[in-house]
């Protein structure tokens, strides 16, 4: 499995440290997720900016549905030219219909 500590030194906010404003939340940032509405995480397997393992971890942490997208770019919805991705995300955004477990699309 992907070792996030190797890239972050266990400081998961390290990418945001140069942001010109202080954080608005305290640690831990992800706390009360039990009452979240159903959530959809879209994660691209070869995303050069956000590793797919991070998308899997986020979906697990949120208790969310995961749409896995086979591809090698950052961004998939309305950007990747995949009717499959657009159809799944449209259904979620417009009708709050989540995809079945293990749904995959490709770019």
Phi and psi in degrees as GROMACS dihedral restraints (atoms count N, CA, C in turn):
[ dihedral_restraints ]
;  ai    aj    ak    al  type     phi  dphi    fc
    3     4     5     6     1   -62.5    20    10
    4     5     6     7     1   132.0    20    10
    6     7     8     9     1  -102.2    20    10
    7     8     9    10     1    96.6    20    10
    9    10    11    12     1   -63.1    20    10
   10    11    12    13     1   -30.2    20    10
   12    13    14    15     1   -59.0    20    10
   13    14    15    16     1   -32.0    20    10
   15    16    17    18     1   -60.2    20    10
   16    17    18    19     1   -36.6    20    10
   18    19    20    21     1   -93.3    20    10
   19    20    21    22     1   -22.8    20    10
   21    22    23    24     1  -113.8    20    10
   22    23    24    25     1   -10.8    20    10
   24    25    26    27     1    59.7    20    10
   25    26    27    28     1    33.1    20    10
   27    28    29    30     1    68.1    20    10
   28    29    30    31     1     7.2    20    10
   30    31    32    33     1  -106.3    20    10
   31    32    33    34     1    93.0    20    10
   33    34    35    36     1   -72.6    20    10
   34    35    36    37     1    -3.4    20    10
   36    37    38    39     1  -101.3    20    10
   37    38    39    40     1     6.4    20    10
   39    40    41    42     1   -56.3    20    10
   40    41    42    43     1   -31.6    20    10
   42    43    44    45     1   -68.1    20    10
   43    44    45    46     1   -20.1    20    10
   45    46    47    48     1  -103.7    20    10
   46    47    48    49     1     2.2    20    10
   48    49    50    51     1   -63.6    20    10
   49    50    51    52     1   -24.9    20    10
   51    52    53    54     1   -85.5    20    10
   52    53    54    55     1    -2.9    20    10
   54    55    56    57     1   -60.8    20    10
   55    56    57    58     1   138.0    20    10
   57    58    59    60     1   -76.9    20    10
   58    59    60    61     1     6.1    20    10
   60    61    62    63     1  -128.9    20    10
   61    62    63    64     1   149.3    20    10
   63    64    65    66     1   -71.5    20    10
   64    65    66    67     1   159.0    20    10
   66    67    68    69     1   -61.2    20    10
   67    68    69    70     1   146.8    20    10
   69    70    71    72     1   -97.2    20    10
   70    71    72    73     1    -6.7    20    10
   72    73    74    75     1  -123.4    20    10
   73    74    75    76     1   158.9    20    10
   75    76    77    78     1   -97.4    20    10
   76    77    78    79     1   163.0    20    10
   78    79    80    81     1   -77.1    20    10
   79    80    81    82     1   147.9    20    10
   81    82    83    84     1   -74.8    20    10
   82    83    84    85     1   147.9    20    10
   84    85    86    87     1   -74.5    20    10
   85    86    87    88     1   -32.4    20    10
   87    88    89    90     1  -103.9    20    10
   88    89    90    91     1   102.1    20    10
   90    91    92    93     1  -118.7    20    10
   91    92    93    94     1   -96.1    20    10
   93    94    95    96     1   -75.9    20    10
   94    95    96    97     1    88.8    20    10
   96    97    98    99     1  -104.8    20    10
   97    98    99   100     1     1.7    20    10
   99   100   101   102     1   -65.5    20    10
  100   101   102   103     1   -29.1    20    10
  102   103   104   105     1  -105.3    20    10
  103   104   105   106     1    17.8    20    10
  105   106   107   108     1   -69.7    20    10
  106   107   108   109     1   145.9    20    10
  108   109   110   111     1   -66.6    20    10
  109   110   111   112     1   164.1    20    10
  111   112   113   114     1   -55.4    20    10
  112   113   114   115     1   133.4    20    10
  114   115   116   117     1  -122.8    20    10
  115   116   117   118     1   147.4    20    10
  117   118   119   120     1  -116.8    20    10
  118   119   120   121     1   127.6    20    10
  120   121   122   123     1  -109.4    20    10
  121   122   123   124     1   129.1    20    10
  123   124   125   126     1  -108.8    20    10
  124   125   126   127     1   122.7    20    10
  126   127   128   129     1  -133.4    20    10
  127   128   129   130     1   128.6    20    10
  129   130   131   132     1   -94.4    20    10
  130   131   132   133     1   130.5    20    10
  132   133   134   135     1   -60.6    20    10
  133   134   135   136     1   -35.3    20    10
  135   136   137   138     1  -112.5    20    10
  136   137   138   139     1    28.9    20    10
  138   139   140   141     1   -63.5    20    10
  139   140   141   142     1   120.7    20    10
  141   142   143   144     1   -74.0    20    10
  142   143   144   145     1   -15.0    20    10
  144   145   146   147     1  -101.8    20    10
  145   146   147   148     1   -34.9    20    10
  147   148   149   150     1  -131.8    20    10
  148   149   150   151     1   104.3    20    10
  150   151   152   153     1   -57.2    20    10
  151   152   153   154     1   142.3    20    10
  153   154   155   156     1   -56.9    20    10
  154   155   156   157     1   -34.2    20    10
  156   157   158   159     1   -59.7    20    10
  157   158   159   160     1   -33.2    20    10
  159   160   161   162     1   -68.1    20    10
  160   161   162   163     1   -37.0    20    10
  162   163   164   165     1   -64.9    20    10
  163   164   165   166     1   -40.7    20    10
  165   166   167   168     1   -63.2    20    10
  166   167   168   169     1   -45.7    20    10
  168   169   170   171     1   -62.8    20    10
  169   170   171   172     1   -40.0    20    10
  171   172   173   174     1   -64.9    20    10
  172   173   174   175     1   -45.5    20    10
  174   175   176   177     1   -60.0    20    10
  175   176   177   178     1   -42.7    20    10
  177   178   179   180     1   -62.5    20    10
  178   179   180   181     1   -46.1    20    10
  180   181   182   183     1   -63.6    20    10
  181   182   183   184     1   -34.7    20    10
  183   184   185   186     1   -89.5    20    10
  184   185   186   187     1    -9.4    20    10
  186   187   188   189     1    66.4    20    10
  187   188   189   190     1    34.2    20    10
  189   190   191   192     1   -95.0    20    10
  190   191   192   193     1   163.4    20    10
  192   193   194   195     1   -79.0    20    10
  193   194   195   196     1   146.5    20    10
  195   196   197   198     1  -118.1    20    10
  196   197   198   199     1   126.7    20    10
  198   199   200   201     1  -102.4    20    10
  199   200   201   202     1   112.2    20    10
  201   202   203   204     1   -90.4    20    10
  202   203   204   205     1   128.6    20    10
  204   205   206   207     1  -118.5    20    10
  205   206   207   208     1   119.1    20    10
  207   208   209   210     1   -78.2    20    10
  208   209   210   211     1   118.5    20    10
  210   211   212   213     1   179.0    20    10
  211   212   213   214     1  -177.0    20    10
  213   214   215   216     1  -137.3    20    10
  214   215   216   217     1    48.4    20    10
  216   217   218   219     1  -145.9    20    10
  217   218   219   220     1   166.3    20    10
  219   220   221   222     1   -95.4    20    10
  220   221   222   223     1   116.4    20    10
  222   223   224   225     1   101.8    20    10
  223   224   225   226     1   136.7    20    10
  225   226   227   228     1  -133.6    20    10
  226   227   228   229     1   -42.4    20    10
  228   229   230   231     1   -72.9    20    10
  229   230   231   232     1   125.2    20    10
  231   232   233   234     1    62.7    20    10
  232   233   234   235     1     2.0    20    10
  234   235   236   237     1  -116.2    20    10
  235   236   237   238     1   -29.5    20    10
  237   238   239   240     1   -91.7    20    10
  238   239   240   241     1    -8.0    20    10
  240   241   242   243     1    73.5    20    10
  241   242   243   244     1    22.9    20    10
  243   244   245   246     1  -102.6    20    10
  244   245   246   247     1   114.9    20    10
  246   247   248   249     1   -63.4    20    10
  247   248   249   250     1   -32.5    20    10
  249   250   251   252     1   -62.0    20    10
  250   251   252   253     1   -51.8    20    10
  252   253   254   255     1   -60.3    20    10
  253   254   255   256     1   -49.8    20    10
  255   256   257   258     1   -60.2    20    10
  256   257   258   259     1   -39.3    20    10
  258   259   260   261     1   -65.0    20    10
  259   260   261   262     1   -45.2    20    10
  261   262   263   264     1   -65.6    20    10
  262   263   264   265     1   -46.6    20    10
  264   265   266   267     1   -70.0    20    10
  265   266   267   268     1   -39.4    20    10
  267   268   269   270     1   -57.5    20    10
  268   269   270   271     1   -45.0    20    10
  270   271   272   273     1   -60.9    20    10
  271   272   273   274     1   -37.9    20    10
  273   274   275   276     1   -70.1    20    10
  274   275   276   277     1   -48.8    20    10
  276   277   278   279     1   -69.8    20    10
  277   278   279   280     1   -37.8    20    10
  279   280   281   282     1   -89.9    20    10
  280   281   282   283     1   -34.5    20    10
  282   283   284   285     1  -123.1    20    10
  283   284   285   286     1     3.5    20    10
  285   286   287   288     1    54.1    20    10
  286   287   288   289     1    35.0    20    10
  288   289   290   291     1  -100.7    20    10
  289   290   291   292     1   116.3    20    10
  291   292   293   294     1   -89.0    20    10
  292   293   294   295     1   151.5    20    10
  294   295   296   297     1   -73.9    20    10
  295   296   297   298     1   158.2    20    10
  297   298   299   300     1   -63.6    20    10
  298   299   300   301     1   160.0    20    10
  300   301   302   303     1   -56.0    20    10
  301   302   303   304     1   146.3    20    10
  303   304   305   306     1    66.8    20    10
  304   305   306   307     1    23.5    20    10
  306   307   308   309     1   -70.6    20    10
  307   308   309   310     1   134.6    20    10
  309   310   311   312     1  -130.3    20    10
  310   311   312   313     1   146.0    20    10
  312   313   314   315     1  -132.1    20    10
  313   314   315   316     1   174.2    20    10
  315   316   317   318     1  -138.6    20    10
  316   317   318   319     1   157.4    20    10
